[in-house]
Amino acid sequence: MLHKLYNRVLGWSAHKKAVPLLWGTSVIDSIFFPIPPLVMLLPMMLARPKKSFSFAFATTVGSIIGGLMAYTLGYFFADALQPIVTHWLGGAGKFDCIKGIYNQYGFVAVMIWGFLPVPYKVITWASGFFQLPLWIFILASVLGRSVRYFGIGAVFYYFGAPAKKYIDKHFNTVAIIGAVLMIVVAVLYFMHRQSSFMPATCG
């Protein structure tokens, strides 16, 4: 089932309406879709490398719009889900503590998660559920998703077809290195703003 869906999404990359389909796939991927937009994005950039930045823009915008939808859903269902999550965590005190930590460091979490090759939908729902300030969620999402997709677009734009083989082989490694650099920058920023970066514990 999933394999068939993957092949169908891959086939959309050659469709005459590939860009709207790419945008739509990026939207629903941020909410629930199991197939990431990269399945379409890479073949499209490979076929037309000089339009890579346009494809990256469509993917980024779609991803952020979908993220806002998932954030809204997480926020809307927070009251219904909070008793379940509170019980699972072991009490209201621990829930409030984790929520506080998430709100304190949510900017870094969303930015890194938006960049890494992991399901972005997890952090979009969590941000709404824990009521991360909307402007922080948007800013972090724009940074994380833009660096991810425009970075790939730049590689295709300047290096063309050989880029796909390199990305297929090394993308995860490069993404992790990039995420580490983002974390370092974020740590330095927080250390500049406060005397201690160490988060509170919820033991």
C-alpha positions as CSV (number, residue, x, y, z in Angstrom):
1,M,0.0,0.0,0.0
2,L,2.7,2.5,1.1
3,H,4.9,1.4,-1.8
4,K,2.1,2.0,-4.3
5,L,1.5,5.5,-2.8
6,Y,5.2,6.2,-3.0
7,N,5.3,5.3,-6.7
8,R,2.2,7.4,-7.4
9,V,3.7,10.5,-5.7
10,L,6.9,9.9,-7.6
11,G,4.9,9.8,-10.9
12,W,3.4,13.2,-10.1
13,S,6.9,14.7,-10.6
14,A,6.4,14.3,-14.4
15,H,2.8,15.5,-14.4
16,K,1.9,18.7,-16.4
17,K,0.7,20.2,-13.1
18,A,3.7,19.0,-11.1
19,V,4.2,22.3,-9.3
20,P,0.7,22.5,-7.8
21,L,0.9,18.8,-6.9
22,L,4.3,19.5,-5.2
23,W,2.7,22.3,-3.3
24,G,-0.2,20.2,-2.2
25,T,2.0,17.3,-1.2
26,S,4.1,19.7,0.9
27,V,0.9,21.0,2.6
28,I,-0.5,17.6,3.6
29,D,2.9,16.2,4.5
30,S,3.1,18.7,7.3
31,I,-0.2,17.4,8.7
32,F,-0.4,13.7,8.1
33,F,0.9,12.4,4.7
34,P,3.4,9.6,5.0
35,I,5.3,10.4,1.8
36,P,7.7,13.4,2.0
37,P,7.7,16.0,-0.8
38,L,11.3,15.2,-1.5
39,V,10.0,12.2,-3.5
40,M,8.6,14.7,-6.0
41,L,11.1,17.5,-5.5
42,L,14.3,15.7,-6.3
43,P,13.2,14.4,-9.7
44,M,11.7,17.8,-10.6
45,M,15.0,19.5,-9.8
46,L,16.9,16.9,-11.6
47,A,14.8,17.4,-14.8
48,R,14.9,21.2,-14.6
49,P,17.8,22.3,-12.4
50,K,17.5,26.0,-13.4
51,K,14.0,26.0,-11.8
52,S,15.2,24.5,-8.6
53,F,14.7,27.6,-6.5
54,S,11.1,27.9,-7.8
55,F,10.4,24.3,-6.8
56,A,12.1,25.0,-3.4
57,F,9.9,28.0,-2.9
58,A,6.7,26.1,-3.6
59,T,7.8,23.3,-1.3
60,T,8.7,25.6,1.5
61,V,5.5,27.7,1.3
62,G,3.4,24.6,1.2
63,S,5.2,23.0,4.1
64,I,4.7,26.1,6.3
65,I,1.0,26.4,5.4
66,G,0.5,22.8,6.2
67,G,2.5,23.3,9.4
68,L,0.1,26.1,10.4
69,M,-2.9,23.8,9.8
70,A,-1.4,21.1,12.0
71,Y,-0.5,23.7,14.6
72,T,-4.1,24.8,14.6
73,L,-5.3,21.2,15.0
74,G,-2.9,20.5,17.8
75,Y,-4.0,23.7,19.5
76,F,-7.7,22.9,19.0
77,F,-7.5,19.3,20.3
78,A,-5.2,20.2,23.2
79,D,-8.0,20.3,25.8
80,A,-9.3,16.9,24.8
81,L,-5.8,15.3,24.7
82,Q,-4.2,17.0,27.7
83,P,-5.8,14.6,30.3
84,I,-4.5,11.6,28.4
85,V,-1.0,13.0,28.0
86,T,-1.0,14.2,31.6
87,H,-1.8,10.7,32.8
88,W,0.8,9.2,30.5
89,L,3.5,11.6,31.8
90,G,2.6,11.0,35.4
91,G,0.8,14.0,36.6
92,A,-0.1,17.7,36.0
93,G,3.1,18.9,37.5
94,K,5.3,17.0,35.0
95,F,3.0,18.1,32.1
96,D,3.4,21.8,33.0
97,C,7.1,21.4,33.4
98,I,7.5,19.8,30.0
99,K,5.2,22.4,28.4
100,G,7.4,25.1,30.0
101,I,10.6,23.6,28.6
102,Y,9.0,23.2,25.2
103,N,7.9,26.9,25.2
104,Q,11.4,28.0,26.3
105,Y,13.3,26.1,23.7
106,G,10.6,25.5,21.1
107,F,12.2,27.9,18.6
108,V,15.3,25.7,18.5
109,A,13.3,22.5,18.4
110,V,11.1,23.6,15.5
111,M,14.0,25.0,13.5
112,I,16.1,21.9,13.9
113,W,13.2,19.5,13.3
114,G,12.2,21.5,10.2
115,F,15.6,21.0,8.7
116,L,16.4,17.4,9.6
117,P,15.1,14.5,7.5
118,V,12.5,13.5,10.1
119,P,8.7,13.8,10.0
120,Y,8.0,17.5,10.3
121,K,4.3,16.8,11.2
122,V,5.4,15.6,14.7
123,I,6.7,19.0,15.7
124,T,3.8,20.9,14.0
125,W,1.2,19.1,16.1
126,A,3.3,19.3,19.2
127,S,3.8,23.0,18.8
128,G,0.1,23.6,18.7
129,F,-0.6,21.2,21.6
130,F,2.0,22.8,23.9
131,Q,0.8,26.3,22.7
132,L,4.2,27.5,21.5
133,P,3.7,31.2,20.6
134,L,2.6,31.3,17.0
135,W,5.1,33.9,15.8
136,I,7.9,31.7,17.2
137,F,6.6,28.6,15.4
138,I,6.3,30.5,12.1
139,L,9.7,32.1,12.3
140,A,11.4,28.8,13.2
141,S,9.5,26.9,10.5
142,V,10.5,29.5,7.9
143,L,14.1,29.2,8.9
144,G,14.3,25.4,9.1
145,R,12.3,24.6,6.0
146,S,13.9,27.3,3.9
147,V,17.4,26.1,4.7
148,R,16.4,22.6,4.0
149,Y,14.7,23.0,0.6
150,F,16.6,26.0,-0.8
151,G,19.9,24.3,0.2
152,I,18.9,21.3,-1.9
153,G,17.8,23.7,-4.7
154,A,21.1,25.4,-4.7
155,V,23.0,22.2,-5.1
156,F,20.8,21.2,-8.1
157,Y,20.9,24.7,-9.6
158,Y,24.7,24.9,-9.6
159,F,25.7,21.2,-10.1
160,G,22.7,19.7,-12.0
161,A,22.4,16.0,-12.5
162,P,25.5,14.9,-10.5
163,A,23.8,16.5,-7.4
164,K,21.2,13.8,-7.1
165,K,23.7,11.0,-6.6
166,Y,25.5,13.0,-4.0
167,I,22.3,13.9,-2.2
168,D,21.1,10.3,-2.3
169,K,24.3,9.2,-0.6
170,H,25.1,12.0,1.7
171,F,22.0,14.0,2.5
172,N,21.3,12.6,5.9
173,T,24.9,13.2,7.0
174,V,24.9,16.8,5.7
175,A,21.5,17.4,7.3
176,I,22.8,16.2,10.7
177,I,26.0,18.4,10.4
178,G,23.8,21.4,9.5
179,A,21.5,20.7,12.4
180,V,24.5,20.6,14.8
181,L,25.7,24.0,13.4
182,M,22.2,25.4,14.0
183,I,22.2,24.0,17.6
184,V,25.6,25.7,18.2
185,V,24.3,29.0,16.9
186,A,21.1,28.7,19.0
187,V,23.1,27.8,22.1
188,L,25.4,30.8,21.7
189,Y,22.3,33.0,21.2
190,F,20.6,31.7,24.4
191,M,23.9,32.0,26.4
192,H,24.1,35.6,25.3
193,R,20.6,36.2,26.6
194,Q,20.8,34.3,29.8
195,S,23.4,33.1,32.2
196,S,22.5,29.5,31.9
197,F,21.3,27.5,28.9
198,M,20.6,24.4,30.9
199,P,16.9,23.6,30.9
200,A,14.9,22.7,34.0
201,T,14.4,19.0,34.7
202,C,11.0,17.4,35.2
203,G,12.0,14.6,37.4
